Amino acid sequence: MATNKMPYSELQRSLAELMLAVAGESVTVLKKNAPEQALKLKRQDEWKLYLEFLKVTFNLTDRLSAFHVPIKDQPEFMSGLEDAVTAQLRAVLEPAFGSGVDQNDIMMTISGVVAESRKLYERYRFSITEESKTKKEMFDAFGGRVADALGVADNPQITSAAMLCATATVPAITAILKGEPPPAAASQPADSAATTASSTAPKGQTGNEIKLISVMSDVSGEEIETRWGLHPRFRQDLTAEEMQQLTKLMNRVAKVLGERYATVAFSEQWNSWHKAGHA
């Protein structure tokens, strides 16, 4: 495998572990956000959701690696990462399926994930380290694909949760690429991938800064939609009562910010600024 020939094998292995962990944990988060729909999911539906997160994390890793891997090494680095994910996925499937796991099937699956990731997301041109309209469009498109796969198209709660799960991986991927200790992890089965994989769920810090709560306003013609979302790990740490109190508070915050944003965005002096879409 390419990972054995490259000086980045440890980075690739750590990234592969993180990517599988994120995919498994993210599907669990989505199921908790749509419990009724989760009951209707079939095994292949959960697997499809799992792969959607692998597609976007491959793209994010590719973008971030450009800041840490020499350009001449990057194609081989990403090829090696593909091998590392294949090997890691086989390792987490073997406890459930034993020696019956077909490595060729896994290799073909991950190759398909990488190919579709490029087809879906490479057309979005932006710097991953900066906020931009194009960057938001890509994450919106990803969130829409996840909502469609879950069977709740145009569901803002699911779209927001998917986007938060994806964006939360950026500081963790960056830390690994910098050679810093990756997030502490403990092996635990992912409910979202019970029939396909076990995930190593990241715990502790994933970087110097973590966005726990996000509030965003979108402009569509003469209409403005303001929504908020939580980091999935933060959501899981809250009790039902704490979540209820926070929801009530954040709904008020979103209302105030949304009204203020509408007032400013449609004023004459800020007519061009409102297209940025951030409250």
Residue pairs with C-beta under 8 A, 6 or more apart in sequence:
1 80
1 83
1 84
1 87
2 76
2 79
2 80
2 82
2 83
3 9
3 12
3 13
3 80
3 81
3 83
3 84
3 87
5 80
6 12
6 73
6 76
6 77
6 80
8 69
8 73
8 77
8 80
9 80
9 84
11 176
11 177
11 179
12 77
12 80
12 81
12 83
12 84
13 84
13 88
14 176
14 182
15 61
15 81
15 84
15 173
15 176
15 177
16 81
16 84
16 85
16 87
16 88
17 88
17 182
17 185
17 200
18 57
18 169
18 172
18 173
18 176
18 182
18 183
18 202
19 54
19 57
19 58
19 61
19 85
19 169
20 54
20 85
20 88
20 89
20 92
20 197
20 199
20 200
21 185
21 199
21 200
21 201
21 202
22 53
22 57
22 165
22 168
22 169
22 172
22 202
23 50
23 51
23 53
23 54
23 57
23 193
23 197
23 199
24 50
24 190
24 192
24 193
24 197
24 198
24 199
24 201
25 165
25 190
25 192
25 199
25 201
25 202
25 232
26 49
26 53
26 162
26 165
26 166
26 192
26 232
27 46
27 49
27 50
27 53
27 190
27 191
27 192
27 193
28 190
28 191
28 192
29 161
29 165
29 232
29 235
29 236
30 38
30 49
30 146
30 150
30 158
30 161
30 162
30 165
30 192
31 37
31 38
31 41
31 191
31 192
32 38
32 235
32 236
33 157
33 158
33 161
34 150
34 152
34 155
34 157
34 158
37 150
37 151
37 152
40 151
41 150
41 151
43 195
43 196
45 149
45 150
45 151
46 192
46 193
46 194
46 195
46 196
47 193
47 195
47 196
48 149
49 146
49 149
49 150
49 192
50 192
50 193
50 196
50 197
51 109
51 113
52 142
52 145
52 146
52 149
53 146
53 165
53 166
54 85
54 110
54 113
54 117
55 113
55 116
55 117
55 120
55 121
56 117
56 121
56 142
56 166
57 166
57 169
57 173
58 78
58 81
58 82
58 85
58 113
58 114
58 117
59 117
59 118
59 120
59 121
59 122
60 128
60 166
60 169
60 170
60 173
61 78
61 81
61 173
62 74
62 78
63 128
64 128
64 170
64 173
64 174
64 177
65 74
65 77
65 78
65 177
66 74
67 129
67 177
68 177
68 178
69 77
69 177
78 114
82 110
82 111
82 114
85 110
86 103
86 106
86 107
86 110
89 106
89 109
89 110
89 197
90 101
90 103
90 106
92 197
92 198
92 199
93 101
93 106
93 196
93 197
94 101
95 198
96 195
96 198
120 141
120 145
121 138
121 141
121 142
124 134
124 135
124 137
124 138
124 141
125 134
126 132
126 134
126 135
126 138
127 135
128 135
128 170
131 278
133 275
133 276
133 277
136 277
139 163
139 166
139 167
140 159
140 163
142 162
142 163
142 166
143 158
143 159
143 160
143 162
143 163
143 166
144 153
144 154
144 159
146 158
146 159
146 162
147 153
147 154
147 155
147 158
147 159
147 162
150 158
152 158
156 225
156 227
160 214
160 227
160 228
160 229
161 229
161 232
163 229
164 214
164 229
164 230
164 231
164 232
165 232
167 211
168 206
168 210
168 211
168 231
168 232
168 233
169 206
170 207
171 206
171 207
171 208
171 209
171 210
172 182
172 183
172 202
172 206
172 207
174 207
175 181
175 182
175 183
175 206
175 207
176 182
182 202
183 202
183 203
183 204
183 205
183 206
184 202
184 203
184 204
185 200
185 201
185 202
185 203
186 200
186 201
186 203
187 198
187 200
188 198
188 199
188 200
188 201
189 198
189 199
190 197
190 198
190 199
190 201
192 199
193 199
210 231
211 231
212 230
212 231
212 234
213 228
213 229
213 230
213 231
213 234
213 250
214 228
214 229
214 230
215 226
215 227
215 228
215 250
215 253
215 254
215 257
215 279
216 226
216 227
216 228
216 277
216 278
216 279
217 224
217 225
217 226
217 227
217 257
217 258
217 261
217 262
217 265
217 277
217 278
217 279
218 224
218 225
218 226
218 227
218 277
219 265
219 274
219 275
219 277
224 258
224 261
224 262
224 265
225 258
226 254
226 255
226 257
226 258
226 261
226 279
227 254
228 250
228 251
228 253
228 254
230 246
235 243
238 246
254 279
257 279
258 279
260 279
261 274
261 279
264 270
264 273
264 274
265 273
265 274
266 274
